[in-house]
Amino acid sequence: MRAAFGLVGLVVALALVGVLVKKQLAATRAPVPAFQSVPGPVAPAPAATVREQSQQMQQQVKQQMEGLMQQARPMPEDEQKQ
């Protein structure tokens, strides 16, 4: 009897693992949408390759960081009163 419960438990555990693996594989096969660029001053043409998309993303991040670096840093309230 004990061996039967052990065997049934093993089959149930394998079935659960099988279902989870099936779901995971189905999720990896789903198409991933292309990178959506944030509307900005210049919207570049869609890139044809992964390398071009990567370079485009790097350029966008660089431009955003440069824009943020150009902004004045807000001063704390206690230093503004002096």
Buried (B, 14 or more C-beta within 10 A) or exposed (E): EEEEEEEEEEEEEEEEEEEEEEEEEEEEEEEEEEEEBEEEEEEEEEBEEEEEBEEBEEEBEEEEEEEEEEEEEEEEEEEEEE
